[in-house]
Amino acid sequence: MNTQLLDQARRLSVEDQLALVEALWDEIANRNAIPPPTDAQIAELDRRLTDHEANPDDVVPWSEVKAAALAHIGR
């Protein structure tokens, strides 16, 4: 990684840093260059799938999840 470039980015305001991150992510997505999941992410997905397969009725409807999330943020 170019440490000089990183140092320049660190000197930006938080607002500009966020704009930079968003622009970089959009560029990566436009190139379909999304990195594959990490080993830890794969393990978590496997754990969740195994849990779901063992307990297929242990689910929460999307409407309840959404309502709880909106209530949590005060909307």
Rosetta blueprint (number, residue, H / E / L):
1 M L
2 N L
3 T H
4 Q H
5 L H
6 L H
7 D H
8 Q H
9 A H
10 R H
11 R L
12 L L
13 S L
14 V H
15 E H
16 D H
17 Q H
18 L H
19 A H
20 L H
21 V H
22 E H
23 A H
24 L H
25 W H
26 D H
27 E H
28 I H
29 A H
30 N H
31 R L
32 N L
33 A L
34 I L
35 P L
36 P L
37 P L
38 T L
39 D H
40 A H
41 Q H
42 I H
43 A H
44 E H
45 L H
46 D H
47 R H
48 R H
49 L H
50 T H
51 D H
52 H H
53 E H
54 A H
55 N L
56 P L
57 D L
58 D L
59 V L
60 V L
61 P L
62 W H
63 S H
64 E H
65 V H
66 K H
67 A H
68 A H
69 A H
70 L H
71 A H
72 H H
73 I L
74 G L
75 R L
